[in-house]
């Protein structure tokens, strides 16, 4: 069965944003399956945010995102 975007349901989404980067923590369930956490990063490129791999995180980012992850787990 091919991927069907209408079956992908988000139950949580919270964003940590600075001038240069945005990290999004969200909880998704596909077709009634188990909830899974997704963490994504967007970097500012020429005045607009552009998706990139999460890669490494610095201490400030971890300290900001960790409480968001804990809230996301509570929704799961």
PQR file of N, CA, C, O and H, with PARSE charges and radii, in Angstrom:
ATOM      1  N   UNK A   1       0.848  -1.175   0.000 -0.4000 1.5000
ATOM      2  CA  UNK A   1       0.000   0.000   0.000 -0.0000 2.0000
ATOM      3  C   UNK A   1       0.900   1.247   0.000  0.5500 1.7000
ATOM      4  O   UNK A   1       1.766   1.378   0.864 -0.5500 1.4000
ATOM      5  N   UNK A   2       0.705   2.151  -0.948 -0.4000 1.5000
ATOM      6  CA  UNK A   2       1.515   3.377  -0.983 -0.0000 2.0000
ATOM      7  C   UNK A   2       1.133   4.324   0.153  0.5500 1.7000
ATOM      8  O   UNK A   2       0.048   4.235   0.728 -0.5500 1.4000
ATOM      9  H   UNK A   2       0.001   2.045  -1.650  0.4000 1.0000
ATOM     10  N   UNK A   3       2.053   5.225   0.453 -0.4000 1.5000
ATOM     11  CA  UNK A   3       1.830   6.220   1.503 -0.0000 2.0000
ATOM     12  C   UNK A   3       0.636   7.095   1.149  0.5500 1.7000
ATOM     13  O   UNK A   3       0.518   7.572   0.021 -0.5500 1.4000
ATOM     14  H   UNK A   3       2.934   5.297  -0.014  0.4000 1.0000
ATOM     15  N   UNK A   4      -0.253   7.304   2.126 -0.4000 1.5000
ATOM     16  CA  UNK A   4      -1.437   8.147   1.962 -0.0000 2.0000
ATOM     17  C   UNK A   4      -1.386   9.233   3.040  0.5500 1.7000
ATOM     18  O   UNK A   4      -1.582   8.944   4.220 -0.5500 1.4000
ATOM     19  H   UNK A   4      -0.156   6.917   3.043  0.4000 1.0000
ATOM     20  N   UNK A   5      -1.125  10.473   2.640 -0.4000 1.5000
ATOM     21  CA  UNK A   5      -0.957  11.569   3.591 -0.0000 2.0000
ATOM     22  C   UNK A   5      -2.196  11.764   4.467  0.5500 1.7000
ATOM     23  O   UNK A   5      -2.070  12.220   5.603 -0.5500 1.4000
ATOM     24  H   UNK A   5      -0.966  10.708   1.681  0.4000 1.0000
ATOM     25  N   UNK A   6      -3.377  11.435   3.972 -0.4000 1.5000
ATOM     26  CA  UNK A   6      -4.591  11.623   4.760 -0.0000 2.0000
ATOM     27  C   UNK A   6      -4.657  10.671   5.963  0.5500 1.7000
ATOM     28  O   UNK A   6      -5.437  10.901   6.886 -0.5500 1.4000
ATOM     29  H   UNK A   6      -3.479  11.065   3.049  0.4000 1.0000
ATOM     30  N   UNK A   7      -3.850   9.614   5.959 -0.4000 1.5000
ATOM     31  CA  UNK A   7      -3.826   8.663   7.074 -0.0000 2.0000
ATOM     32  C   UNK A   7      -2.787   9.033   8.128  0.5500 1.7000
ATOM     33  O   UNK A   7      -2.721   8.393   9.177 -0.5500 1.4000
ATOM     34  H   UNK A   7      -3.215   9.427   5.209  0.4000 1.0000
ATOM     35  N   UNK A   8      -1.982  10.049   7.867 -0.4000 1.5000
ATOM     36  CA  UNK A   8      -0.938  10.509   8.785 -0.0000 2.0000
ATOM     37  C   UNK A   8      -1.530  11.596   9.687  0.5500 1.7000
ATOM     38  O   UNK A   8      -1.831  12.694   9.218 -0.5500 1.4000
ATOM     39  H   UNK A   8      -2.036  10.569   7.014  0.4000 1.0000
ATOM     40  N   UNK A   9      -1.698  11.295  10.975 -0.4000 1.5000
ATOM     41  CA  UNK A   9      -2.386  12.199  11.893 -0.0000 2.0000
ATOM     42  C   UNK A   9      -1.419  12.702  12.965  0.5500 1.7000
ATOM     43  O   UNK A   9      -0.730  11.914  13.613 -0.5500 1.4000
ATOM     44  H   UNK A   9      -1.453  10.403  11.355  0.4000 1.0000
ATOM     45  N   UNK A  10      -1.378  14.029  13.144 -0.4000 1.5000
ATOM     46  CA  UNK A  10      -0.530  14.642  14.164 -0.0000 2.0000
ATOM     47  C   UNK A  10      -1.359  14.941  15.407  0.5500 1.7000
ATOM     48  O   UNK A  10      -2.440  15.524  15.319 -0.5500 1.4000
ATOM     49  H   UNK A  10      -1.938  14.669  12.618  0.4000 1.0000
ATOM     50  N   UNK A  11      -0.837  14.534  16.577 -0.4000 1.5000
ATOM     51  CA  UNK A  11      -1.545  14.799  17.830 -0.0000 2.0000
ATOM     52  C   UNK A  11      -0.798  15.803  18.714  0.5500 1.7000
ATOM     53  O   UNK A  11      -1.285  16.173  19.783 -0.5500 1.4000
ATOM     54  H   UNK A  11       0.041  14.060  16.648  0.4000 1.0000
ATOM     55  N   UNK A  12       0.385  16.243  18.268 -0.4000 1.5000
ATOM     56  CA  UNK A  12       1.176  17.200  19.049 -0.0000 2.0000
ATOM     57  C   UNK A  12       2.168  17.873  18.115  0.5500 1.7000
ATOM     58  O   UNK A  12       2.738  17.235  17.230 -0.5500 1.4000
ATOM     59  H   UNK A  12       0.781  15.943  17.401  0.4000 1.0000
ATOM     60  N   UNK A  13       2.368  19.178  18.324 -0.4000 1.5000
ATOM     61  CA  UNK A  13       3.390  19.900  17.569 -0.0000 2.0000
ATOM     62  C   UNK A  13       3.785  21.139  18.361  0.5500 1.7000
ATOM     63  O   UNK A  13       2.941  21.951  18.742 -0.5500 1.4000
ATOM     64  H   UNK A  13       1.905  19.697  19.043  0.4000 1.0000
ATOM     65  N   UNK A  14       5.095  21.266  18.602 -0.4000 1.5000
ATOM     66  CA  UNK A  14       5.613  22.439  19.290 -0.0000 2.0000
ATOM     67  C   UNK A  14       6.965  22.794  18.667  0.5500 1.7000
ATOM     68  O   UNK A  14       7.738  21.914  18.289 -0.5500 1.4000
ATOM     69  H   UNK A  14       5.780  20.606  18.293  0.4000 1.0000
ATOM     70  N   UNK A  15       7.235  24.099  18.568 -0.4000 1.5000
ATOM     71  CA  UNK A  15       8.413  24.579  17.853 -0.0000 2.0000
ATOM     72  C   UNK A  15       9.312  25.395  18.773  0.5500 1.7000
ATOM     73  O   UNK A  15       8.836  26.216  19.557 -0.5500 1.4000
ATOM     74  H   UNK A  15       6.608  24.814  18.876  0.4000 1.0000
ATOM     75  N   UNK A  16      10.612  25.160  18.670 -0.4000 1.5000
ATOM     76  CA  UNK A  16      11.638  25.994  19.300 -0.0000 2.0000
ATOM     77  C   UNK A  16      12.290  26.783  18.168  0.5500 1.7000
ATOM     78  O   UNK A  16      12.780  26.194  17.205 -0.5500 1.4000
ATOM     79  H   UNK A  16      10.999  24.493  18.034  0.4000 1.0000
ATOM     80  N   UNK A  17      12.298  28.110  18.277 -0.4000 1.5000
ATOM     81  CA  UNK A  17      12.783  28.928  17.174 -0.0000 2.0000
ATOM     82  C   UNK A  17      13.763  29.990  17.649  0.5500 1.7000
ATOM     83  O   UNK A  17      13.557  30.631  18.679 -0.5500 1.4000
ATOM     84  H   UNK A  17      11.900  28.589  19.060  0.4000 1.0000
ATOM     85  N   UNK A  18      14.834  30.167  16.877 -0.4000 1.5000
ATOM     86  CA  UNK A  18      15.777  31.258  17.074 -0.0000 2.0000
ATOM     87  C   UNK A  18      15.830  32.040  15.760  0.5500 1.7000
ATOM     88  O   UNK A  18      15.063  31.765  14.837 -0.5500 1.4000
ATOM     89  H   UNK A  18      15.001  29.646  16.039  0.4000 1.0000
ATOM     90  N   UNK A  19      16.728  33.005  15.682 -0.4000 1.5000
ATOM     91  CA  UNK A  19      16.842  33.786  14.452 -0.0000 2.0000
ATOM     92  C   UNK A  19      17.314  32.944  13.275  0.5500 1.7000
ATOM     93  O   UNK A  19      16.963  33.223  12.128 -0.5500 1.4000
ATOM     94  H   UNK A  19      17.351  33.228  16.431  0.4000 1.0000
ATOM     95  N   UNK A  20      18.112  31.907  13.556 -0.4000 1.5000
ATOM     96  CA  UNK A  20      18.743  31.143  12.477 -0.0000 2.0000
ATOM     97  C   UNK A  20      18.211  29.733  12.286  0.5500 1.7000
ATOM     98  O   UNK A  20      18.461  29.123  11.246 -0.5500 1.4000
ATOM     99  H   UNK A  20      18.397  31.680  14.488  0.4000 1.0000
ATOM    100  N   UNK A  21      17.484  29.199  13.263 -0.4000 1.5000
ATOM    101  CA  UNK A  21      17.022  27.815  13.151 -0.0000 2.0000
ATOM    102  C   UNK A  21      15.664  27.627  13.819  0.5500 1.7000
ATOM    103  O   UNK A  21      15.274  28.394  14.700 -0.5500 1.4000
ATOM    104  H   UNK A  21      17.281  29.695  14.108  0.4000 1.0000
ATOM    105  N   UNK A  22      14.967  26.605  13.387 -0.4000 1.5000
ATOM    106  CA  UNK A  22      13.673  26.235  13.970 -0.0000 2.0000
ATOM    107  C   UNK A  22      13.668  24.712  14.102  0.5500 1.7000
ATOM    108  O   UNK A  22      13.879  23.996  13.123 -0.5500 1.4000
ATOM    109  H   UNK A  22      15.284  25.982  12.671  0.4000 1.0000
ATOM    110  N   UNK A  23      13.423  24.224  15.330 -0.4000 1.5000
ATOM    111  CA  UNK A  23      13.350  22.785  15.577 -0.0000 2.0000
ATOM    112  C   UNK A  23      11.925  22.454  15.992  0.5500 1.7000
ATOM    113  O   UNK A  23      11.387  23.032  16.936 -0.5500 1.4000
ATOM    114  H   UNK A  23      13.251  24.806  16.125  0.4000 1.0000
ATOM    115  N   UNK A  24      11.326  21.519  15.275 -0.4000 1.5000
ATOM    116  CA  UNK A  24       9.941  21.133  15.522 -0.0000 2.0000
ATOM    117  C   UNK A  24       9.892  19.731  16.103  0.5500 1.7000
ATOM    118  O   UNK A  24      10.505  18.807  15.571 -0.5500 1.4000
ATOM    119  H   UNK A  24      11.763  21.049  14.508  0.4000 1.0000
ATOM    120  N   UNK A  25       9.157  19.579  17.201 -0.4000 1.5000
ATOM    121  CA  UNK A  25       8.902  18.273  17.808 -0.0000 2.0000
ATOM    122  C   UNK A  25       7.426  17.984  17.610  0.5500 1.7000
ATOM    123  O   UNK A  25       6.570  18.780  17.997 -0.5500 1.4000
ATOM    124  H   UNK A  25       8.658  20.330  17.633  0.4000 1.0000
ATOM    125  N   UNK A  26       7.131  16.836  17.000 -0.4000 1.5000
ATOM    126  CA  UNK A  26       5.726  16.486  16.760 -0.0000 2.0000
ATOM    127  C   UNK A  26       5.511  14.998  17.002  0.5500 1.7000
ATOM    128  O   UNK A  26       6.450  14.203  16.972 -0.5500 1.4000
ATOM    129  H   UNK A  26       7.826  16.189  16.685  0.4000 1.0000
ATOM    130  N   UNK A  27       4.254  14.641  17.244 -0.4000 1.5000
ATOM    131  CA  UNK A  27       3.861  13.245  17.431 -0.0000 2.0000
ATOM    132  C   UNK A  27       2.906  12.889  16.307  0.5500 1.7000
ATOM    133  O   UNK A  27       1.922  13.588  16.064 -0.5500 1.4000
ATOM    134  H   UNK A  27       3.491  15.287  17.268  0.4000 1.0000
ATOM    135  N   UNK A  28       3.213  11.785  15.621 -0.4000 1.5000
ATOM    136  CA  UNK A  28       2.428  11.347  14.466 -0.0000 2.0000
ATOM    137  C   UNK A  28       2.005   9.895  14.624  0.5500 1.7000
ATOM    138  O   UNK A  28       2.696   9.094  15.253 -0.5500 1.4000
ATOM    139  H   UNK A  28       4.013  11.217  15.819  0.4000 1.0000
ATOM    140  N   UNK A  29       0.861   9.575  14.043 -0.4000 1.5000
ATOM    141  CA  UNK A  29       0.384   8.200  13.962 -0.0000 2.0000
ATOM    142  C   UNK A  29      -0.094   7.966  12.533  0.5500 1.7000
ATOM    143  O   UNK A  29      -0.856   8.764  11.988 -0.5500 1.4000
ATOM    144  H   UNK A  29       0.299  10.226  13.532  0.4000 1.0000
ATOM    145  N   UNK A  30       0.357   6.869  11.932 -0.4000 1.5000
ATOM    146  CA  UNK A  30      -0.048   6.569  10.554 -0.0000 2.0000
ATOM    147  C   UNK A  30      -1.047   5.420  10.539  0.5500 1.7000
ATOM    148  O   UNK A  30      -0.768   4.328  11.033 -0.5500 1.4000
ATOM    149  H   UNK A  30       0.976   6.220  12.376  0.4000 1.0000
ATOM    150  N   UNK A  31      -2.205   5.683   9.969 -0.4000 1.5000
ATOM    151  CA  UNK A  31      -3.247   4.664   9.773 -0.0000 2.0000
ATOM    152  C   UNK A  31      -3.623   3.970  11.085  0.5500 1.7000
ATOM    153  O   UNK A  31      -3.810   2.754  11.118 -0.5500 1.4000
ATOM    154  H   UNK A  31      -2.432   6.570   9.568  0.4000 1.0000
ATOM    155  N   UNK A  32      -3.733   4.751  12.168 -0.4000 1.5000
ATOM    156  CA  UNK A  32      -4.138   4.189  13.452 -0.0000 2.0000
ATOM    157  C   UNK A  32      -3.040   3.428  14.164  0.5500 1.7000
ATOM    158  O   UNK A  32      -3.299   2.779  15.177 -0.5500 1.4000
ATOM    159  H   UNK A  32      -3.581   5.739  12.142  0.4000 1.0000
ATOM    160  N   UNK A  33      -1.816   3.493  13.655 -0.4000 1.5000
ATOM    161  CA  UNK A  33      -0.685   2.772  14.252 -0.0000 2.0000
ATOM    162  C   UNK A  33      -0.171   3.476  15.491  0.5500 1.7000
ATOM    163  O   UNK A  33      -0.782   4.430  15.972 -0.5500 1.4000
ATOM    164  H   UNK A  33      -1.606   4.021  12.832  0.4000 1.0000
ATOM    165  N   UNK A  34       0.964   3.002  16.011 -0.4000 1.5000
ATOM    166  CA  UNK A  34       1.521   3.593  17.231 -0.0000 2.0000
ATOM    167  C   UNK A  34       1.992   5.026  17.007  0.5500 1.7000
ATOM    168  O   UNK A  34       2.410   5.390  15.908 -0.5500 1.4000
ATOM    169  H   UNK A  34       1.460   2.227  15.621  0.4000 1.0000
ATOM    170  N   UNK A  35       1.919   5.828  18.057 -0.4000 1.5000
ATOM    171  CA  UNK A  35       2.433   7.196  17.999 -0.0000 2.0000
ATOM    172  C   UNK A  35       3.949   7.174  17.930  0.5500 1.7000
ATOM    173  O   UNK A  35       4.602   6.354  18.576 -0.5500 1.4000
ATOM    174  H   UNK A  35       1.580   5.532  18.950  0.4000 1.0000
ATOM    175  N   UNK A  36       4.506   8.093  17.131 -0.4000 1.5000
ATOM    176  CA  UNK A  36       5.958   8.215  17.001 -0.0000 2.0000
ATOM    177  C   UNK A  36       6.334   9.685  17.034  0.5500 1.7000
ATOM    178  O   UNK A  36       5.615  10.536  16.511 -0.5500 1.4000
ATOM    179  H   UNK A  36       3.975   8.759  16.607  0.4000 1.0000
ATOM    180  N   UNK A  37       7.476   9.974  17.659 -0.4000 1.5000
ATOM    181  CA  UNK A  37       7.964  11.353  17.727 -0.0000 2.0000
ATOM    182  C   UNK A  37       8.823  11.642  16.496  0.5500 1.7000
ATOM    183  O   UNK A  37       9.658  10.834  16.093 -0.5500 1.4000
ATOM    184  H   UNK A  37       8.060   9.283  18.084  0.4000 1.0000
ATOM    185  N   UNK A  38       8.596  12.800  15.923 -0.4000 1.5000
ATOM    186  CA  UNK A  38       9.417  13.284  14.820 -0.0000 2.0000
ATOM    187  C   UNK A  38      10.056  14.596  15.259  0.5500 1.7000
ATOM    188  O   UNK A  38       9.376  15.481  15.779 -0.5500 1.4000
ATOM    189  H   UNK A  38       7.917  13.457  16.251  0.4000 1.0000
ATOM    190  N   UNK A  39      11.364  14.719  15.048 -0.4000 1.5000
ATOM    191  CA  UNK A  39      12.091  15.948  15.362 -0.0000 2.0000
ATOM    192  C   UNK A  39      12.743  16.423  14.069  0.5500 1.7000
ATOM    193  O   UNK A  39      13.514  15.689  13.450 -0.5500 1.4000
ATOM    194  H   UNK A  39      11.917  14.000  14.626  0.4000 1.0000
ATOM    195  N   UNK A  40      12.433  17.648  13.665 -0.4000 1.5000
ATOM    196  CA  UNK A  40      12.982  18.158  12.408 -0.0000 2.0000
ATOM    197  C   UNK A  40      13.565  19.553  12.618  0.5500 1.7000
ATOM    198  O   UNK A  40      13.210  20.260  13.561 -0.5500 1.4000
ATOM    199  H   UNK A  40      11.807  18.244  14.168  0.4000 1.0000
ATOM    200  N   UNK A  41      14.470  19.927  11.714 -0.4000 1.5000
ATOM    201  CA  UNK A  41      15.135  21.219  11.795 -0.0000 2.0000
ATOM    202  C   UNK A  41      14.936  21.957  10.469  0.5500 1.7000
ATOM    203  O   UNK A  41      14.940  21.368   9.388 -0.5500 1.4000
ATOM    204  H   UNK A  41      14.759  19.352  10.949  0.4000 1.0000
ATOM    205  N   UNK A  42      14.762  23.280  10.606 -0.4000 1.5000
ATOM    206  CA  UNK A  42      14.763  24.174   9.451 -0.0000 2.0000
ATOM    207  C   UNK A  42      15.755  25.289   9.758  0.5500 1.7000
ATOM    208  O   UNK A  42      15.740  25.855  10.850 -0.5500 1.4000
ATOM    209  H   UNK A  42      14.758  23.759  11.484  0.4000 1.0000
ATOM    210  N   UNK A  43      16.611  25.601   8.801 -0.4000 1.5000
ATOM    211  CA  UNK A  43      17.584  26.684   8.969 -0.0000 2.0000
ATOM    212  C   UNK A  43      17.194  27.866   8.095  0.5500 1.7000
ATOM    213  O   UNK A  43      16.607  27.692   7.027 -0.5500 1.4000
ATOM    214  H   UNK A  43      16.623  25.141   7.913  0.4000 1.0000
ATOM    215  N   UNK A  44      17.524  29.068   8.553 -0.4000 1.5000
ATOM    216  CA  UNK A  44      17.242  30.287   7.796 -0.0000 2.0000
ATOM    217  C   UNK A  44      18.223  30.372   6.619  0.5500 1.7000
ATOM    218  O   UNK A  44      19.441  30.392   6.801 -0.5500 1.4000
ATOM    219  H   UNK A  44      18.001  29.209   9.421  0.4000 1.0000
ATOM    220  N   UNK A  45      17.661  30.421   5.425 -0.4000 1.5000
ATOM    221  CA  UNK A  45      18.458  30.548   4.204 -0.0000 2.0000
ATOM    222  C   UNK A  45      17.847  31.660   3.368  0.5500 1.7000
ATOM    223  O   UNK A  45      16.709  31.547   2.913 -0.5500 1.4000
ATOM    224  H   UNK A  45      16.672  30.406   5.278  0.4000 1.0000
ATOM    225  N   UNK A  46      18.586  32.715   3.168 -0.4000 1.5000
ATOM    226  CA  UNK A  46      18.144  33.854   2.366 -0.0000 2.0000
ATOM    227  C   UNK A  46      16.781  34.385   2.822  0.5500 1.7000
ATOM    228  O   UNK A  46      15.915  34.688   2.002 -0.5500 1.4000
ATOM    229  H   UNK A  46      19.511  32.807   3.538  0.4000 1.0000
ATOM    230  N   UNK A  47      16.607  34.493   4.135 -0.4000 1.5000
ATOM    231  CA  UNK A  47      15.397  35.081   4.686 -0.0000 2.0000
ATOM    232  C   UNK A  47      14.211  34.148   4.850  0.5500 1.7000
ATOM    233  O   UNK A  47      13.150  34.573   5.305 -0.5500 1.4000
ATOM    234  H   UNK A  47      17.310  34.247   4.802  0.4000 1.0000
ATOM    235  N   UNK A  48      14.375  32.866   4.482 -0.4000 1.5000
ATOM    236  CA  UNK A  48      13.287  31.897   4.620 -0.0000 2.0000
ATOM    237  C   UNK A  48      13.809  30.629   5.274  0.5500 1.7000
ATOM    238  O   UNK A  48      14.969  30.258   5.090 -0.5500 1.4000
ATOM    239  H   UNK A  48      15.237  32.520   4.112  0.4000 1.0000
ATOM    240  N   UNK A  49      12.942  29.959   6.046 -0.4000 1.5000
ATOM    241  CA  UNK A  49      13.336  28.701   6.656 -0.0000 2.0000
ATOM    242  C   UNK A  49      13.304  27.597   5.604  0.5500 1.7000
ATOM    243  O   UNK A  49      12.379  27.512   4.796 -0.5500 1.4000
ATOM    244  H   UNK A  49      12.000  30.260   6.195  0.4000 1.0000
ATOM    245  N   UNK A  50      14.341  26.749   5.632 -0.4000 1.5000
ATOM    246  CA  UNK A  50      14.480  25.656   4.678 -0.0000 2.0000
ATOM    247  C   UNK A  50      14.789  24.370   5.440  0.5500 1.7000
ATOM    248  O   UNK A  50      15.641  24.368   6.329 -0.5500 1.4000
ATOM    249  H   UNK A  50      15.093  26.818   6.289  0.4000 1.0000
ATOM    250  N   UNK A  51      14.107  23.283   5.102 -0.4000 1.5000
ATOM    251  CA  UNK A  51      14.286  22.003   5.788 -0.0000 2.0000
ATOM    252  C   UNK A  51      15.711  21.488   5.598  0.5500 1.7000
ATOM    253  O   UNK A  51      16.289  21.599   4.517 -0.5500 1.4000
ATOM    254  H   UNK A  51      13.415  23.285   4.380  0.4000 1.0000
ATOM    255  N   UNK A  52      16.264  20.922   6.673 -0.4000 1.5000
ATOM    256  CA  UNK A  52      17.571  20.262   6.638 -0.0000 2.0000
ATOM    257  C   UNK A  52      17.536  19.119   7.640  0.5500 1.7000
ATOM    258  O   UNK A  52      16.641  19.063   8.483 -0.5500 1.4000
ATOM    259  H   UNK A  52      15.794  20.832   7.552  0.4000 1.0000
ATOM    260  N   UNK A  53      18.496  18.209   7.560 -0.4000 1.5000
ATOM    261  CA  UNK A  53      18.515  17.126   8.549 -0.0000 2.0000
ATOM    262  C   UNK A  53      18.792  17.707   9.932  0.5500 1.7000
ATOM    263  O   UNK A  53      19.444  18.745  10.055 -0.5500 1.4000
ATOM    264  H   UNK A  53      19.224  18.254   6.875  0.4000 1.0000
ATOM    265  N   UNK A  54      18.304  17.047  10.958 -0.4000 1.5000
ATOM    266  CA  UNK A  54      18.477  17.547  12.325 -0.0000 2.0000
ATOM    267  C   UNK A  54      19.953  17.616  12.686  0.5500 1.7000
ATOM    268  O   UNK A  54      20.406  18.616  13.244 -0.5500 1.4000
ATOM    269  H   UNK A  54      17.775  16.205  10.858  0.4000 1.0000
ATOM    270  N   UNK A  55      20.699  16.583  12.381 -0.4000 1.5000
ATOM    271  CA  UNK A  55      22.131  16.587  12.657 -0.0000 2.0000
ATOM    272  C   UNK A  55      22.439  16.743  14.134  0.5500 1.7000
ATOM    273  O   UNK A  55      21.676  16.294  14.989 -0.5500 1.4000
ATOM    274  H   UNK A  55      20.331  15.771  11.928  0.4000 1.0000
ATOM    275  N   UNK A  56      23.540  17.371  14.423 -0.4000 1.5000
ATOM    276  CA  UNK A  56      23.961  17.566  15.813 -0.0000 2.0000
ATOM    277  C   UNK A  56      23.268  18.783  16.414  0.5500 1.7000
ATOM    278  O   UNK A  56      22.928  19.745  15.724 -0.5500 1.4000
ATOM    279  H   UNK A  56      24.160  17.737  13.729  0.4000 1.0000
ATOM    280  N   UNK A  57      23.071  18.700  17.736 -0.4000 1.5000
ATOM    281  CA  UNK A  57      22.435  19.799  18.451 -0.0000 2.0000
ATOM    282  C   UNK A  57      23.401  20.330  19.495  0.5500 1.7000
ATOM    283  O   UNK A  57      24.121  19.559  20.130 -0.5500 1.4000
ATOM    284  H   UNK A  57      23.347  17.919  18.296  0.4000 1.0000
ATOM    285  N   UNK A  58      23.418  21.658  19.677 -0.4000 1.5000
ATOM    286  CA  UNK A  58      24.268  22.219  20.723 -0.0000 2.0000
ATOM    287  C   UNK A  58      23.519  22.183  22.056  0.5500 1.7000
ATOM    288  O   UNK A  58      22.336  21.846  22.107 -0.5500 1.4000
ATOM    289  H   UNK A  58      22.832  22.284  19.162  0.4000 1.0000
ATOM    290  N   UNK A  59      24.218  22.530  23.122 -0.4000 1.5000
ATOM    291  CA  UNK A  59      23.650  22.434  24.466 -0.0000 2.0000
ATOM    292  C   UNK A  59      22.398  23.299  24.621  0.5500 1.7000
ATOM    293  O   UNK A  59      21.414  22.853  25.211 -0.5500 1.4000
ATOM    294  H   UNK A  59      25.179  22.803  23.081  0.4000 1.0000
ATOM    295  N   UNK A  60      22.422  24.530  24.100 -0.4000 1.5000
ATOM    296  CA  UNK A  60      21.252  25.414  24.210 -0.0000 2.0000
ATOM    297  C   UNK A  60      20.031  24.801  23.521  0.5500 1.7000
ATOM    298  O   UNK A  60      18.919  24.868  24.044 -0.5500 1.4000
ATOM    299  H   UNK A  60      23.221  24.893  23.621  0.4000 1.0000
ATOM    300  N   UNK A  61      20.241  24.207  22.354 -0.4000 1.5000
ATOM    301  CA  UNK A  61      19.128  23.577  21.639 -0.0000 2.0000
ATOM    302  C   UNK A  61      18.570  22.397  22.420  0.5500 1.7000
ATOM    303  O   UNK A  61      17.354  22.238  22.529 -0.5500 1.4000
ATOM    304  H   UNK A  61      21.145  24.152  21.929  0.4000 1.0000
ATOM    305  N   UNK A  62      19.446  21.579  22.957 -0.4000 1.5000
ATOM    306  CA  UNK A  62      19.002  20.414  23.742 -0.0000 2.0000
ATOM    307  C   UNK A  62      18.213  20.858  24.969  0.5500 1.7000
ATOM    308  O   UNK A  62      17.158  20.299  25.269 -0.5500 1.4000
ATOM    309  H   UNK A  62      20.433  21.708  22.869  0.4000 1.0000
ATOM    310  N   UNK A  63      18.725  21.863  25.676 -0.4000 1.5000
ATOM    311  CA  UNK A  63      18.023  22.345  26.866 -0.0000 2.0000
ATOM    312  C   UNK A  63      16.661  22.923  26.520  0.5500 1.7000
ATOM    313  O   UNK A  63      15.742  22.844  27.336 -0.5500 1.4000
ATOM    314  H   UNK A  63      19.582  22.317  25.432  0.4000 1.0000
ATOM    315  N   UNK A  64      16.504  23.500  25.342 -0.4000 1.5000
ATOM    316  CA  UNK A  64      15.218  24.060  24.931 -0.0000 2.0000
ATOM    317  C   UNK A  64      14.265  22.981  24.430  0.5500 1.7000
ATOM    318  O   UNK A  64      13.061  23.050  24.676 -0.5500 1.4000
ATOM    319  H   UNK A  64      17.250  23.565  24.679  0.4000 1.0000
ATOM    320  N   UNK A  65      14.796  21.990  23.732 -0.4000 1.5000
ATOM    321  CA  UNK A  65      13.949  20.974  23.097 -0.0000 2.0000
ATOM    322  C   UNK A  65      13.565  19.846  24.055  0.5500 1.7000
ATOM    323  O   UNK A  65      12.494  19.257  23.910 -0.5500 1.4000
ATOM    324  H   UNK A  65      15.775  21.933  23.531  0.4000 1.0000
ATOM    325  N   UNK A  66      14.411  19.540  25.018 -0.4000 1.5000
ATOM    326  CA  UNK A  66      14.130  18.431  25.932 -0.0000 2.0000
ATOM    327  C   UNK A  66      12.783  18.562  26.652  0.5500 1.7000
ATOM    328  O   UNK A  66      12.049  17.577  26.710 -0.5500 1.4000
ATOM    329  H   UNK A  66      15.281  20.018  25.135  0.4000 1.0000
ATOM    330  N   UNK A  67      12.422  19.726  27.204 -0.4000 1.5000
ATOM    331  CA  UNK A  67      11.091  19.842  27.826 -0.0000 2.0000
ATOM    332  C   UNK A  67       9.949  19.640  26.817  0.5500 1.7000
ATOM    333  O   UNK A  67       8.883  19.135  27.171 -0.5500 1.4000
ATOM    334  H   UNK A  67      13.019  20.527  27.157  0.4000 1.0000
ATOM    335  N   UNK A  68      10.180  20.036  25.570 -0.4000 1.5000
ATOM    336  CA  UNK A  68       9.162  19.830  24.532 -0.0000 2.0000
ATOM    337  C   UNK A  68       9.003  18.337  24.267  0.5500 1.7000
ATOM    338  O   UNK A  68       7.884  17.846  24.119 -0.5500 1.4000
ATOM    339  H   UNK A  68      11.046  20.446  25.282  0.4000 1.0000
ATOM    340  N   UNK A  69      10.116  17.617  24.209 -0.4000 1.5000
ATOM    341  CA  UNK A  69      10.054  16.171  23.998 -0.0000 2.0000
ATOM    342  C   UNK A  69       9.299  15.500  25.143  0.5500 1.7000
ATOM    343  O   UNK A  69       8.498  14.595  24.912 -0.5500 1.4000
ATOM    344  H   UNK A  69      11.026  18.016  24.330  0.4000 1.0000
ATOM    345  N   UNK A  70       9.548  15.935  26.361 -0.4000 1.5000
ATOM    346  CA  UNK A  70       8.848  15.367  27.522 -0.0000 2.0000
ATOM    347  C   UNK A  70       7.347  15.607  27.405  0.5500 1.7000
ATOM    348  O   UNK A  70       6.556  14.710  27.696 -0.5500 1.4000
ATOM    349  H   UNK A  70      10.199  16.670  26.549  0.4000 1.0000
ATOM    350  N   UNK A  71       6.946  16.800  26.985 -0.4000 1.5000
ATOM    351  CA  UNK A  71       5.501  17.069  26.787 -0.0000 2.0000
ATOM    352  C   UNK A  71       4.934  16.204  25.671  0.5500 1.7000
ATOM    353  O   UNK A  71       3.794  15.747  25.754 -0.5500 1.4000
ATOM    354  H   UNK A  71       7.589  17.529  26.749  0.4000 1.0000
ATOM    355  N   UNK A  72       5.719  15.980  24.640 -0.4000 1.5000
ATOM    356  CA  UNK A  72       5.269  15.134  23.523 -0.0000 2.0000
ATOM    357  C   UNK A  72       5.054  13.688  23.990  0.5500 1.7000
ATOM    358  O   UNK A  72       4.084  13.038  23.599 -0.5500 1.4000
ATOM    359  H   UNK A  72       6.645  16.352  24.573  0.4000 1.0000
ATOM    360  N   UNK A  73       5.956  13.204  24.817 -0.4000 1.5000
ATOM    361  CA  UNK A  73       5.831  11.830  25.341 -0.0000 2.0000
ATOM    362  C   UNK A  73       4.566  11.700  26.172  0.5500 1.7000
ATOM    363  O   UNK A  73       3.932  10.645  26.158 -0.5500 1.4000
ATOM    364  H   UNK A  73       6.744  13.732  25.135  0.4000 1.0000
ATOM    365  N   UNK A  74       4.187  12.735  26.889 -0.4000 1.5000
ATOM    366  CA  UNK A  74       2.967  12.686  27.701 -0.0000 2.0000
ATOM    367  C   UNK A  74       1.720  12.527  26.838  0.5500 1.7000
ATOM    368  O   UNK A  74       0.712  11.996  27.303 -0.5500 1.4000
ATOM    369  H   UNK A  74       4.702  13.592  26.900  0.4000 1.0000
ATOM    370  N   UNK A  75       1.777  12.977  25.594 -0.4000 1.5000
ATOM    371  CA  UNK A  75       0.641  12.866  24.678 -0.0000 2.0000
ATOM    372  C   UNK A  75       0.553  11.465  24.076  0.5500 1.7000
ATOM    373  O   UNK A  75      -0.522  11.027  23.667 -0.5500 1.4000
ATOM    374  H   UNK A  75       2.597  13.408  25.217  0.4000 1.0000
ATOM    375  N   UNK A  76       1.673  10.774  24.024 -0.4000 1.5000
ATOM    376  CA  UNK A  76       1.725   9.454  23.375 -0.0000 2.0000
ATOM    377  C   UNK A  76       0.942   8.406  24.138  0.5500 1.7000
ATOM    378  O   UNK A  76       0.890   7.249  23.721 -0.5500 1.4000
ATOM    379  H   UNK A  76       2.547  11.130  24.356  0.4000 1.0000
TER
END
